[in-house]
Amino acid sequence: MGMISTASLYCRLSASSDPDSTGLRSQETALRELAEARGLTVVAVHVDDGQSGALRNRPGFLAWLRDGREGRADHLLAWKLDRVSRGGPAGLARFLDTLKGLDADGRPVSTPVRFLSAADGLDSSSSAWSIQSAVMGALAETEREQIRGRIMTHRATAIADGRVVGGRRPWPFAVAERPGGGSCWVPVPERAEAIRWAAAGLAGGELSTADVVREWTRRGLSPKGEAEARTSSSGAWHQSVVRRLLASPTLYGASVRYGEPVRNADGTVRIDPGQAILSLGDWQALQAALARRSSNRAPSSSTVELLAGLVHCATCGRLMYPHRAASGRTPTYRCRGAGCERPVSVAMRHAEAAVTERFLEQFGDVEIHEAEDIAPVVDAEAIAAVAEALAAVDKIISADDDEETTLSALRQRRQLRARLAELQDVATTALPLGTIAGTGETYGERWHAAETTEDRNALLRAVWSVIVVAPGVRGGRGGVEGRLRLLDTPESHA
């Protein structure tokens, strides 16, 4: 019979081990037993290890088909039909053409070959083969989607639970056993210290990313050999690599999925304290510093805006909160609106410029006297977390993907705004964050030497307790200066 007695075997194992698949060795053993039972001589064994059945150009699969088309074997054996393809009927097209000896245009080009499977007992010479291949091909595709769904659900659950599920590990971390099972990321001490040093220097304006590159190189913290960091051809640190590394939310303990931080039910980022190298507020200050285009720009805000805890709505008397819309609209201080007949809103940059001008004009030449120390009871990290969640929700709303998503985001935004208002109401009596010490400096000198927005906010709080903002006038007549009323100026600073 010649070639009738020959067989080529095909074994495949996907990257995610399917529940109904077996090891490659088990598949080959079953196929050799099938070949022996049918009196076939095995001439080749082709393997695709870690290849999805949805892929149509798997090397082992193509070599297996060539054995049939080029006459090296007239029997093609696989453990099951889903080892051949999980891409549905369309994914089986090339395989079915090979069995019939046809090319892609349906022209006869080779001798037909026979297919046999070990686990499901399929035989392409059977009268039911056409129906079986169509139905089982569709089932294999459906099973693949179900398996993928289960895997993605498992990954999402594991990530939400703080476990590591694979993927690229960021440079500052090592993998450790997680209490309760699984793995987690923990900071490598010397790398974590290097991150904190860089963050403090960049946020304070003392360092550039070039300085970070030089210092990390001097410390011997080479990224060479680390799969997590892409480097230049010389294997040295590069500024773009440092910037990407410092921009990662994993630095403040966030788990990331599809490039976005994993969130709690209330919209705030799920933070693992054991993973965190920076606080969320320090990380936000670092991002603002990285985004600055020049070093002579005003100090950036981290968790406290310049007028936070100071501006109040003239209509209802409640504290106004900073609002930075993700859509790019002008940042404002605004009244929360609940129960207010005429909620007030004012552009952040105009209000801050007007207050700064008034402050320097009135107190710039006044010497600082020691002020009362006010305990920093404000929960800056909670404020930062809620503010970040609000920005993320605003981004979802501005995208307007679908009505259900938008409505859910609007409800969540109302809840977050209420939570932020509560936190900032507490902050009204908590700022400034520390003591304004008398050192012989003037308020103007201290203002210009301030390194952070919190420092300047504390200076404002030392001279004013409340800044009342009146509703705007249609057309903007009178400007912002006429809408501000600064109250409770201590006599000791007059």
Order of alpha helices (4+ residues) and beta strands (2+ residues): beta-alpha-beta-alpha-beta-alpha-alpha-alpha-beta-alpha-beta-beta-alpha-alpha-alpha-beta-beta-alpha-beta-beta-beta-beta-alpha-alpha-alpha-alpha-alpha-beta-beta
